[in-house]
Amino acid sequence: MTKESIPNYSQDYIESCFYVWYRDRDKHKLIIEEDLPESETGNKPNYATGRTWRDKYGWIERADALDAEVAVKL
């Protein structure tokens, strides 16, 4: 695969993937392709890309912070 054939995802799309992962994280710890909407260019990230985003963008920590906010409000 050449660099030109690797899809480029917008930050808005990556953010929407976070919320899909956050919603479904009790079912599975990583992004499952089938659960994601298509990007603006009609692509979906693969498992490895989802795992990279989870780690690079601190999704686990963000999820913990969101859960803590909910707990405080309850």
N, C-alpha and C positions, 0 to 999 in steps of 0.2 A: 504494500500500500504506500503510495507516495504521499508526501505532505499535503499536496493539493487535494487529495481525496478524503482527507480527514475533515469531518464536519466541524465548523466553528459555531459554538453556541453562545448566545448573548447572555449577559448577566441576569436579565429578566427571566430567561428560560431556566437558567441554573437555579435561580431563586424559586421558581415554580416547582422544580424537581425536588428542592428541599422540602417543600410543604407536602408533596406526595410521599416522600420518604418519611417525614415526620408523622403523617397520618397513619402510615402502614408499618411503622417500625416495630410494632409488637408482633406482626406477622413474620417479618424477616428483617435482618439487620442491614441489608444493602438494597439498593435500588433494583427492582425487577422491571426490565424493559417494558413488558406488557402493560404495566400500570401507568406508564408515563404518557403524557400527550405528545404529539409530534411537535418538533421545534418549528420555528418560523420558516425553515428551509425544508421541512418535511422529514427530518431525521429524528432518530432517538438514540441516546447514548447507550453503549453496551455496559455490561456488568463492571468491567474494569474502569471505565470512565466514571461511573457512579461511585465506585469505591474511592477513586481519586478525589472526586469532589467532596465526598463525605469527610475525608481526612484533611484535604487542603483548606476547605472552608469551615472546618470546625463544627460540622453538623451535630455531632454527638453532644458537644458542649452547649450549642444553641438549643438543642432539644431539652437538655437538662435545665437550662435557664427558663425556657418557656414553661416547662412542667412546674418549676418552682413558683413562677408568677401565678399560675393557676391555683396552686396549693394555697398561696397567700390570700388570693381573692376568695377562696372557698372558706 
